Amino acid sequence: MIATQTLLDFFLETRTHTKTICKPLQIEDYVVQPIVDVSPPKWHLGHTTWFFEEFILKNQKGYKLFSDDFAFVFNSYYESVGKRVVRTDRGNLSRPTVAQVYAYRAYVTNALLEVLEKEITPEIEKLVTIGIHHEKQHQELLITDIKYILGNNPLMPEYGGGLRFRESVKNAQQWIHIPEGVYIIGHSGTDFCYDNELSQHKVYTHEYSISNNLVTNAEWIDFINDGGYNKTLLWHAEGWDWVNANGIKAPMYWHLVDNEWYQYTLEKGLGKIDQDAPVSHISYFEAFAYAQWKGLRLPTEFEWEIANKKFNWGERWEWTESAYLPYPGYMKEEGALGEYNGKFMVNQKVLRGGSVATSDKHTRHTYRNFFQTGLRWQFTGLRLAK
């Protein structure tokens, strides 16, 4: 069991960092929802708080709900818990106010601190730990959603606030050779992981090679200049339909100004593209087409996990060629928490690694992120294999 004080500190550290992410925002920024995939910052603040209240505090003797309405307002997709605001309507929530949501956060934080200052059970420890990592997931979503909100503002303002999103330095290209064999995949040990990282199992792979580098912006510009977005044979049929239906000509946040590529970033607003930075905000469709253009392919999630110690990762979520499916022996959590991962195991592709927006102490080499093939508001990139 984690020492009580350690878990308490981890909880407080996480709750504080969420507020730090929101500190640069103006009050008008908190309620904007430009598209269905992007939730207003105020909603993230409320939802991560509701999670602790719903799954832990409601079951504590004498606990009084902050508001009878907030479960309806801040539930996300937990069908078994009760009714909720439709996802597309989160931007209509001008009330509760930002001040009320912050008051809600303080109320729940203080109530949970009282729980953690007592002798806690293994079940409470487990739920609090899941809640902490759930909030860390939403910290990344906060950053990517704020970027979408500000990056689609006609003024494309800087985010500010002092958070720095490190970029990798390009290394000399190398191909890491992995021999054929049987390898063990999945999480081991007693530290935290999600249920979709279990259970450990063996996979056989043919020999393959994987790049030590992520694909860079400069390399992506070569793809654009060679007409990559216009060559139907590079694309899946669904991907080609997506390109044409949405008029896709470049990664998200790229703008062609006087025949030169610019990119919106949180630190600088609109500025010239850093040629050596890893490309970001691309869909699976684009990653696949680029790999086809290079005469190469995306790695499977198993190839990625087998080779991960031989390259640097964590700058971009990396698209893989693997469908998001349960591992052998996978068991969903009992009750509402069983809706956390298992029900999304259809029509998704696995991403591995982490990104510059991923919170500290959250990702690991067995972490299985997942998104639909046409989504790209996250910091997604690619690594090639052959």
Backbone torsions as a table, in degrees:
resi	resn	phi	psi	omega
1	MET	NA	142.0	175.7
2	ILE	-68.6	139.5	176.0
3	ALA	-59.0	140.4	-176.0
4	THR	-54.4	-45.8	-177.3
5	GLN	-64.5	-35.9	178.5
6	THR	-64.5	-45.4	178.5
7	LEU	-64.7	-40.9	177.8
8	LEU	-60.5	-45.4	179.5
9	ASP	-64.5	-41.0	178.9
10	PHE	-61.8	-41.3	177.7
11	PHE	-62.7	-50.0	-178.5
12	LEU	-64.3	-41.2	178.3
13	GLU	-58.6	-42.3	-179.3
14	THR	-68.8	-45.7	-179.7
15	ARG	-62.2	-37.3	-179.8
16	THR	-68.9	-39.9	-177.9
17	HIS	-64.5	-34.6	176.9
18	THR	-59.5	-43.3	178.0
19	LYS	-66.5	-34.8	178.0
20	THR	-62.6	-41.2	178.0
21	ILE	-60.5	-37.1	-176.8
22	CYS	-85.3	-11.1	-174.0
23	LYS	-56.3	-39.1	-179.5
24	PRO	-72.0	-10.3	-173.8
25	LEU	-73.1	147.2	167.7
26	GLN	-89.0	159.1	-175.1
27	ILE	-57.8	-31.6	-179.6
28	GLU	-69.8	-21.7	-178.1
29	ASP	-74.7	-21.9	-168.3
30	TYR	-70.7	-18.9	-170.8
31	VAL	-115.6	2.2	-174.3
32	VAL	-75.9	135.8	175.1
33	GLN	-137.4	90.0	-175.6
34	PRO	-68.8	-35.7	-179.4
35	ILE	-139.6	166.7	-175.8
36	VAL	-61.9	-33.6	-176.3
37	ASP	-74.6	-17.1	-176.5
38	VAL	-104.8	116.6	179.2
39	SER	-93.7	149.1	177.6
40	PRO	-62.6	143.6	178.6
41	PRO	-53.1	-37.6	-179.5
42	LYS	-61.3	-36.1	179.8
43	TRP	-66.8	-41.8	177.0
44	HIS	-58.9	-42.6	179.3
45	LEU	-60.3	-40.9	-179.6
46	GLY	-74.7	-41.0	-176.4
47	HIS	-64.9	-44.4	-179.6
48	THR	-65.9	-25.3	176.0
49	THR	-77.9	-44.2	177.0
50	TRP	-56.1	-37.7	-178.5
51	PHE	-55.9	-46.6	179.1
52	PHE	-67.2	-39.6	-179.1
53	GLU	-67.2	-45.2	-174.9
54	GLU	-67.6	-46.4	-170.6
55	PHE	-93.3	-13.0	-178.8
56	ILE	-126.5	-60.5	-169.3
57	LEU	-68.1	-34.6	-179.9
58	LYS	-58.5	-25.0	-177.7
59	ASN	-92.3	1.6	179.2
60	GLN	-89.6	131.6	-178.3
61	LYS	-58.0	130.0	176.5
62	GLY	86.3	-4.4	-179.1
63	TYR	-72.2	135.6	178.4
64	LYS	-113.0	126.6	178.9
65	LEU	-56.6	142.0	176.2
66	PHE	-63.4	-42.5	179.0
67	SER	-152.5	138.1	177.7
68	ASP	-68.7	-18.6	-176.8
69	ASP	-89.3	-18.1	-168.2
70	PHE	-72.1	-26.8	176.0
71	ALA	-64.1	-38.8	177.1
72	PHE	-67.4	-39.2	-176.2
73	VAL	-74.5	-37.9	-167.8
74	PHE	-113.2	2.0	167.9
75	ASN	-65.0	148.6	-179.7
76	SER	-105.2	-74.3	-175.7
77	TYR	-133.8	16.7	-176.0
78	TYR	-83.6	90.0	-176.6
79	GLU	-61.1	-35.9	-175.1
80	SER	-76.0	-9.7	-177.8
81	VAL	-89.3	-32.4	-179.5
82	GLY	148.9	-176.4	-178.5
83	LYS	-68.5	158.2	-177.9
84	ARG	-151.8	163.0	174.4
85	VAL	-67.6	134.6	177.2
86	VAL	-59.4	139.1	-173.8
87	ARG	-53.9	-40.1	-178.1
88	THR	-66.6	-16.6	-176.2
89	ASP	-98.5	5.9	-179.1
90	ARG	-61.5	-31.5	179.0
91	GLY	-73.6	-8.9	177.8
92	ASN	-86.7	-2.3	-174.9
93	LEU	-85.3	70.6	173.2
94	SER	-66.7	-25.3	171.1
95	ARG	-122.0	141.9	2.9
96	PRO	-64.9	155.5	-178.1
97	THR	-72.7	165.9	176.2
98	VAL	-59.5	-41.8	179.5
99	ALA	-61.7	-40.2	178.8
100	GLN	-66.2	-37.4	179.0
101	VAL	-66.9	-41.3	176.7
102	TYR	-65.8	-35.2	175.5
103	ALA	-64.5	-38.9	176.3
104	TYR	-61.3	-44.9	178.5
105	ARG	-59.6	-45.7	-179.2
106	ALA	-63.7	-39.9	-179.2
107	TYR	-61.9	-48.1	-178.2
108	VAL	-71.2	-40.6	178.5
109	THR	-58.7	-47.6	-178.8
110	ASN	-65.0	-38.2	179.2
111	ALA	-65.9	-39.2	-179.9
112	LEU	-72.6	-32.6	176.1
113	LEU	-60.7	-38.5	177.6
114	GLU	-61.9	-38.6	177.6
115	VAL	-65.2	-44.7	-175.1
116	LEU	-72.5	-20.2	178.6
117	GLU	-79.6	-7.7	176.7
118	LYS	-96.6	-179.3	172.8
119	GLU	-71.9	114.9	-174.8
120	ILE	-100.3	150.1	-179.0
121	THR	-85.2	161.1	174.6
122	PRO	-56.5	-34.8	179.8
123	GLU	-66.6	-42.9	176.9
124	ILE	-63.4	-44.0	178.2
125	GLU	-57.5	-44.3	-179.8
126	LYS	-62.2	-45.6	-177.3
127	LEU	-68.2	-40.6	178.3
128	VAL	-64.2	-41.3	179.4
129	THR	-63.3	-44.4	175.5
130	ILE	-60.2	-43.3	179.4
131	GLY	-61.5	-38.9	178.3
132	ILE	-63.0	-47.6	-178.6
133	HIS	-71.0	-30.5	172.1
134	HIS	-60.7	-43.9	178.5
135	GLU	-66.3	-36.5	176.8
136	LYS	-62.8	-37.9	174.2
137	GLN	-59.2	-42.5	-179.2
138	HIS	-73.5	-22.2	172.5
139	GLN	-63.7	-41.8	176.2
140	GLU	-66.2	-41.9	177.3
141	LEU	-62.8	-37.5	175.9
142	LEU	-57.8	-47.3	-178.4
143	ILE	-63.4	-46.0	-177.4
144	THR	-70.8	-34.0	177.8
145	ASP	-71.7	-39.7	175.0
146	ILE	-61.4	-40.5	178.4
147	LYS	-62.0	-41.1	179.3
148	TYR	-66.3	-41.8	179.7
149	ILE	-61.3	-49.4	-178.2
150	LEU	-75.6	-35.1	-178.6
151	GLY	-71.8	-17.2	175.5
152	ASN	-104.7	2.0	168.4
153	ASN	-70.8	132.1	-178.1
154	PRO	-54.2	-25.7	179.3
155	LEU	-85.0	-12.4	-178.3
156	MET	43.4	60.1	-175.9
157	PRO	-72.6	157.2	172.3
158	GLU	-69.0	151.4	176.1
159	TYR	-77.6	-44.9	179.5
160	GLY	73.8	-170.5	172.3
161	GLY	95.5	-6.2	173.1
162	GLY	89.9	-9.7	175.4
163	LEU	-68.6	135.2	-179.0
164	ARG	-116.0	131.6	-178.1
165	PHE	-106.7	93.2	-173.3
166	ARG	-57.2	148.9	176.0
167	GLU	-121.9	145.9	-178.3
168	SER	-77.9	155.0	173.3
169	VAL	-93.5	132.8	-177.2
170	LYS	-68.5	129.7	175.8
171	ASN	-99.7	166.2	175.6
172	ALA	-59.8	137.9	-178.4
173	GLN	-64.2	128.9	174.5
174	GLN	-136.5	149.6	174.3
175	TRP	-108.5	119.6	-177.7
176	ILE	-88.9	117.8	-177.1
177	HIS	-89.2	130.8	177.1
178	ILE	-119.4	121.8	-178.3
179	PRO	-71.8	156.7	175.6
180	GLU	-62.8	154.8	179.6
181	GLY	162.3	-178.7	176.9
182	VAL	-103.9	127.4	-175.4
183	TYR	-126.5	153.2	178.6
184	ILE	-94.1	129.3	-177.8
185	ILE	-118.0	144.8	174.8
186	GLY	113.0	166.9	-174.5
187	HIS	-76.5	142.2	173.3
188	SER	-129.6	165.5	178.8
189	GLY	94.0	-175.3	-175.2
190	THR	-109.7	-2.1	178.6
191	ASP	-74.2	169.5	-171.7
192	PHE	-65.1	140.6	166.1
193	CYS	-152.1	165.5	175.2
194	TYR	-85.3	159.8	-177.1
195	ASP	-63.5	-24.5	-179.1
196	ASN	-75.3	-4.8	175.3
197	GLU	-91.6	1.4	-177.3
198	LEU	-118.3	155.2	0.1
199	SER	-98.6	164.5	177.3
200	GLN	-60.7	141.5	-179.7
201	HIS	-155.2	166.5	-178.5
202	LYS	-98.2	143.0	173.2
203	VAL	-130.3	148.2	173.6
204	TYR	-103.2	134.3	174.0
205	THR	-127.9	144.2	167.5
206	HIS	-69.0	165.7	175.1
207	GLU	-64.0	147.1	-179.5
208	TYR	-155.7	170.9	174.6
209	SER	-128.6	146.5	-178.6
210	ILE	-134.1	142.5	-175.9
211	SER	-71.4	144.3	174.1
212	ASN	-78.3	-14.6	-176.6
213	ASN	-114.5	151.2	165.1
214	LEU	-78.2	154.6	175.0
215	VAL	-66.9	136.2	-174.6
216	THR	-98.0	169.4	175.7
217	ASN	-60.4	-40.5	-179.9
218	ALA	-61.4	-41.9	178.8
219	GLU	-66.7	-35.2	179.1
220	TRP	-69.1	-35.3	176.9
221	ILE	-62.2	-36.5	175.7
222	ASP	-61.4	-40.2	177.4
223	PHE	-61.0	-44.5	179.1
224	ILE	-64.3	-47.6	-176.6
225	ASN	-64.2	-25.3	177.7
226	ASP	-87.3	7.3	176.7
227	GLY	80.2	26.1	-176.2
228	GLY	-56.4	-34.5	-179.1
229	TYR	-79.1	-3.8	-178.6
230	ASN	-114.2	1.3	-175.9
231	LYS	-102.3	99.6	-172.9
232	THR	-58.7	-30.1	-175.7
233	LEU	-70.6	-11.9	178.5
234	LEU	-83.7	-14.3	-166.1
235	TRP	-112.1	148.6	163.9
236	HIS	-60.6	155.4	178.4
237	ALA	-58.0	-45.2	179.4
238	GLU	-65.7	-37.1	177.6
239	GLY	-65.4	-40.9	179.2
240	TRP	-64.7	-40.0	175.4
241	ASP	-62.1	-40.8	179.4
242	TRP	-63.1	-44.3	178.8
243	VAL	-58.9	-47.6	-175.1
244	ASN	-75.6	-36.7	180.0
245	ALA	-67.6	-31.1	-176.1
246	ASN	-106.2	1.8	179.6
247	GLY	60.4	41.1	-176.0
248	ILE	-76.6	126.1	179.5
249	LYS	-126.5	-10.3	-175.3
250	ALA	-167.0	169.4	174.9
251	PRO	-59.5	159.9	176.6
252	MET	-59.6	143.3	179.3
253	TYR	77.1	5.6	174.9
254	TRP	-90.8	140.1	-179.8
255	HIS	-137.5	130.3	177.9
256	LEU	-90.1	112.6	-176.8
257	VAL	-121.0	116.7	-179.0
258	ASP	50.8	45.4	176.4
259	ASN	65.2	22.7	177.0
260	GLU	-131.9	141.0	-176.4
261	TRP	-82.7	129.4	173.4
262	TYR	-117.8	162.1	-178.1
263	GLN	-142.2	138.2	174.5
264	TYR	-82.2	128.1	173.4
265	THR	-128.5	157.4	-179.6
266	LEU	-65.6	-34.3	-176.1
267	GLU	-74.1	-37.1	-169.1
268	LYS	-119.6	-6.0	-170.1
269	GLY	73.0	-139.0	179.5
270	LEU	-86.5	124.0	179.5
271	GLY	-152.7	171.1	179.5
272	LYS	-62.3	143.8	-177.4
273	ILE	-67.2	136.8	171.1
274	ASP	-77.9	108.9	-172.9
275	GLN	-61.3	-34.3	-174.0
276	ASP	-90.7	-6.2	178.4
277	ALA	-73.0	150.7	177.0
278	PRO	-64.2	139.2	176.0
279	VAL	-60.9	146.9	-179.2
280	SER	-141.9	167.6	178.0
281	HIS	60.4	49.6	173.8
282	ILE	-116.6	152.4	177.8
283	SER	-83.9	167.8	172.0
284	TYR	-59.5	-40.0	179.7
285	PHE	-55.7	-44.5	-179.7
286	GLU	-68.2	-41.8	179.3
287	ALA	-60.4	-43.8	179.6
288	PHE	-63.4	-45.3	-178.5
289	ALA	-62.9	-40.7	178.6
290	TYR	-61.9	-45.1	179.6
291	ALA	-60.5	-40.5	176.7
292	GLN	-61.7	-42.9	180.0
293	TRP	-60.2	-35.4	179.7
294	LYS	-83.0	-5.0	-176.0
295	GLY	72.7	24.5	-177.7
296	LEU	-125.9	-158.8	-177.7
297	ARG	-153.3	170.7	171.7
298	LEU	-84.4	147.5	175.1
299	PRO	-73.8	155.2	167.9
300	THR	-74.4	163.6	178.4
301	GLU	-64.0	-28.6	179.6
302	PHE	-72.2	-41.7	176.1
303	GLU	-60.9	-40.5	179.2
304	TRP	-61.7	-47.9	-176.6
305	GLU	-66.4	-38.2	179.4
306	ILE	-62.8	-38.2	-172.1
307	ALA	-96.0	-4.2	-165.3
308	ASN	-59.2	-27.7	-178.5
309	LYS	-73.2	-9.5	-175.4
310	LYS	-99.6	0.1	176.2
311	PHE	-144.3	162.1	176.3
312	ASN	-81.8	138.8	177.1
313	TRP	-142.2	163.8	-179.8
314	GLY	119.3	-1.9	178.0
315	GLU	-84.5	-36.3	-179.5
316	ARG	-139.1	145.6	164.7
317	TRP	-66.2	129.4	-171.0
318	GLU	-105.5	120.0	177.3
319	TRP	-62.8	138.2	173.0
320	THR	-118.9	171.5	179.8
321	GLU	-89.5	11.3	-175.1
322	SER	-97.5	134.4	169.7
323	ALA	-71.5	148.1	179.2
324	TYR	-80.6	104.1	-175.6
325	LEU	-132.6	160.1	177.1
326	PRO	-70.9	145.4	171.7
327	TYR	-73.0	159.0	175.0
328	PRO	-56.1	132.7	179.7
329	GLY	81.2	6.3	-179.6
330	TYR	-58.8	135.2	177.5
331	MET	-129.2	123.1	176.0
332	LYS	-68.6	152.2	172.8
333	GLU	-62.1	151.8	174.5
334	GLU	-72.3	150.4	173.8
335	GLY	72.6	-156.5	-173.3
336	ALA	-62.8	-31.8	-179.9
337	LEU	-66.5	-14.5	173.6
338	GLY	-66.3	-14.3	177.1
339	GLU	-83.2	-3.6	-171.4
340	TYR	-65.9	-44.6	-176.2
341	ASN	-126.4	-45.6	-167.8
342	GLY	-58.3	-37.1	-173.9
343	LYS	-75.4	-5.5	178.4
344	PHE	-99.2	8.4	-176.0
345	MET	-82.3	59.3	177.0
346	VAL	-160.6	137.6	175.7
347	ASN	57.6	36.5	178.2
348	GLN	-133.3	153.2	171.8
349	LYS	-110.4	147.7	-178.3
350	VAL	-82.7	136.5	169.5
351	LEU	-112.2	144.5	-179.7
352	ARG	-123.1	156.8	170.4
353	GLY	106.0	-90.1	-172.7
354	GLY	146.3	179.3	-178.8
355	SER	-141.5	175.4	177.7
356	VAL	-63.7	-16.4	178.8
357	ALA	-96.1	-5.6	-179.2
358	THR	-72.1	134.7	-178.5
359	SER	-68.8	153.9	176.6
360	ASP	-61.8	153.0	175.1
361	LYS	61.9	30.9	-176.5
362	HIS	-122.6	-44.0	-174.3
363	THR	-93.2	167.8	-179.7
364	ARG	-162.5	169.5	-171.3
365	HIS	-71.2	-14.3	178.1
366	THR	-98.1	-2.0	-176.2
367	TYR	-62.2	130.3	-179.4
368	ARG	-114.6	97.0	171.7
369	ASN	-85.4	164.7	-177.4
370	PHE	-157.1	142.7	176.5
371	PHE	-147.7	161.0	173.8
372	GLN	-72.2	156.2	-167.5
373	THR	-66.2	-24.6	-177.1
374	GLY	-97.3	1.4	-176.3
375	LEU	-86.4	144.3	-179.0
376	ARG	-154.3	20.1	178.3
377	TRP	-80.8	-10.8	173.4
378	GLN	-82.3	167.7	178.2
379	PHE	-79.4	73.7	-176.2
380	THR	-102.0	138.2	176.8
381	GLY	-141.2	-157.9	-178.4
382	LEU	-153.1	154.0	174.3
383	ARG	-126.4	136.2	-174.6
384	LEU	-92.6	156.1	176.8
385	ALA	-137.7	165.6	176.5
386	LYS	-154.8	NA	NA
